[in-house]
Amino acid sequence: MRIAKASQARLAARLTKSQKEFFELSASLSGFKSLSDFVIHSTQQVATRIVEQHSPILATEQDKKLFFNTLINSSKPNKSLKEAARQYQKQVSAR
């Protein structure tokens, strides 16, 4: 039985010598076996947090399609929208 190998991609980054040394120290202090493991772990944590913060805005694929379709194919504002904008501006400028 063959085990399928996970698809992999390479990421390259240029950094200063002091950045590399600092990251290596951080990796070592955190118990990571390599700088690559540390970078992947740290980047994954930050990326996950960013996506989670933005996900509630466009929670589903349908939400995303509707949002971007509305941006791309928007029509001119109707009377109600114009009135709402006027009321909003009035409230904001009164503060």
Protein Blocks (a to p, Z undefined) as FASTA:
>chain_A
ZZdddddddddddddfklmmmmmmmmmmnopabfklmmmmmmmmmmmmmmmmmmmmmmpf
klmmmmmmmmmmcccddfklmmmmmmmmmmmmmZZ
